[in-house]
Amino acid sequence: MRRLVFAVAMLCGIGLVAAPAAAAATHNKADAAAGWLARQLTDGERFEADFGGQKFPDQGLTIDAIFAFAAAGVSDANAGKANAWLAKPEITTGYVGGGTEAYAGAHAKLLLAAQIRGKDPASFGGVDLKAGLLSLLTPSGRFSDRSEYGDYSNALSQSLALLALDRIGDVPAQAVAFLAGSQCPDGGFPQNFGEATCTSDVDATATVVQALRATGDAVNAAEGTSWLVTKQHPNGGFGFGTNAPNANSTGLAAQALAGHRPAAAVKARGFLRSLQTGCAGAEPDRGAIAYDATGPNPSTAPRATAQAILGLARVPLSDLHGGGRPQAPVLACA
């Protein structure tokens, strides 16, 4: 009977649609986390922010997911869908700005995501991301927002700009010098520029040292890495400011430490694994990584998982590339 159905289908020219393959089971913690993250995407392609019951596109978290999928080397089919969604003109301009509005961090982050996915950044969603980013370079070397709402550019946006432009081979020397010059006396880097008191920040330092390494400033990157190690808690985690350790900060720190401070990186990955829902948890939650030791929270778990994957996978932002396995794996449980 099956042969008859197949023959009729071929004669009629309609073909047959193969049933989707079951998700692969994995013991790899980063892969399982990436698989869980992929299943949280709306329509398999995007994240949305909920404000008072109204949904808005969350391009930033969607890009975080693309970074995470590239780091783990799985869920590539979802990464492709996410990229296609980001490339819709209304989604692109709604993120990087349109008209008189232009945001440095958004240009940089989307430029890096497009490169990771192998897309042309000169024509992404109808926008030339490289030209747009370079138009925001000020004489000081800082990439600044052009907005009536103020300038919210910071060390994270500056670092992403350097990482993205480095892939093109067109990093302005003054932009590297500006970032290096923001270093605090203790060796770390602040998140916000120009503050009266320079206060080093874990998230900023973990991102800045990756950008400085990529652009050839090994000395300041090493000093930042040394400061970072001093902020590790006994349980291996890192916190934001004076707060308790969390997955987001630890994921970024572990990524920056991998290959440079191996012992500290191993401890950080151990902390991240302690926050991951395993086989004892509810099946839909397996693989998710909680923000902190209080346990899983649906509102924070996607971003925490995305950033934790960066630390678990041990691939720096400068080396992320798409094209991994297409499936979104599930945690292997007996």
Protein Blocks (a to p, Z undefined) as FASTA:
>chain_A
ZZmmmmmmmmnonopadddddddddfbfklmmmmmmmmmpghhlaccddeehiacddfkl
mmmmmmmmmmnopaklmmmmmmmmmmpmklmmmmnoghjbccfklmmmmmmmmmmnopaf
klgghiafklmmmmmpcfkopacdddfkbpfbdfklmmmmmmmmmmnopacfklmmmmmm
mpcfkopacfbghiabacddfklmmmmmmmmmmnopaklmmmmmmmmmmmpcfkopaceh
jbccdfklmmmmmmmmgoklmmlmmmmmmmmmmmpccfklcfklgopacfblnopcfklm
mmmmmmmmmmmnopafklgcehiafbdcddddZZ
